[in-house]
Amino acid sequence: MFTINVDKECGCFKRSAYDNNMTFESKDDALLQARLMESHMNQKFCQKHLFTLSEDGQNFNIEVSMKPQEASAGGCCGGGHCS
């Protein structure tokens, strides 16, 4: 069995049609689904998180991390030290 695990279920994931810890008989099927999930989550979710796929034996893990903040048009990074 091959499993897709999402390490942290953010609100967007909980509201989506996806299930955590989905299992597949075929590695190819699991990999295809994991790649589709990663792509969809990075493109369609709220853009607060970055989703990264990794493989660990029979497990495909989608890690969730905060997206780095982009600098604003004024060049300030938002760290509070520019003003």
Secondary structure as UniProt FT lines:
FT   STRAND          2..6
FT   HELIX           11..15
FT   TURN            20..21
FT   STRAND          22..24
FT   HELIX           27..44
FT   STRAND          49..56
FT   TURN            57..58
FT   STRAND          59..66
FT   TURN            73..74
//
